Amino acid sequence: MNRQLPSAPRDRRGGAIARRMSKLRLLERFGDGSHAPCWYCGGTLAYATLERDRVIPGGPYADANLRPAGARCNRERSNKRS
């Protein structure tokens, strides 16, 4: 008997591969492909330190709505909206 497991709700951020590709595109769009400046403080971000920040809070994770941000700047900005 074939039973299907209930599917998990789709994450708005996309799957792991889509998130990785999005970070790589941000590095290319805003930097030199391996480093990019934080949109808020100008600090240098690498793939491991870059976070995707949405321009329109709660909006889509589309490339046009994303900016590179460091974790600290992203959290500070998030806390100001709360």
N, C-alpha and C positions, 0 to 999 in steps of 0.2 A: 504494500500500500504506500503510495507516494503522498506524503503530506508536506505542504509548503509552510514554511515558517512565516509569521507575519513580517512584513518588511518594515524596517526602521524608517522613521520620518526623514525626509531629505534635508540635509544640512544646507542652509542658505549660502554658506561659505564655499560649497562645492567639496568634491572629494580631495584626498591628500595630493594626488597628482595635479589636479587643477590649482590647488593652493600653491604648490611648489612652482608651477609654471607661471602663475601670477606674480610671485615674488621675483622670478627671473626677468619677467617683462618690466617690472618696476625698476630693477637695477639697470636695465638697458635704456629705458625711457628717460629716467632722471639722472643716470650716472654713466659710467663707462662699461657697464656690463658685469663688473665684479664689486663695485662700490657705488654708493649713491649718498647724497647728503640728506639728513633728516629734514623734512619739510619745515619743521618748527624751530629747531636750534642750530641746524647746519652741521651737526656732528656727522662724522663719516660712519656709514652703515655698510656692513657686509651681508651676505645672504643670511648668516646665522643670527645677526642682530636686527635685521629689518623686519618691521611689522607693517601689515597693510592697514592703513587708516582710511576710513571712508569719509569723503568730503561731505556728503549728505548723511548725517547720522541715521542709522536704520535703513538707509537706501541699499541699492544692490551692490554686490561685490563685482561690478563690472569695471574693466580697466579705466574707463573715463571717470569713475567715481572713487578711485584709489590714489593715495599718496604714500610715499615712503615715510615712516616715522620710527623713531627709537621707542623702546618699551616705556621708558620714563615719560617721554613727551606724550605718547599715546594714552597712557594712564592719566596723566595730568589733565589732558584735554577731555577725556571721558568723565573724570570726576567733576569738572566744571559744568558739564551738561546735566548731571544728576541733581 
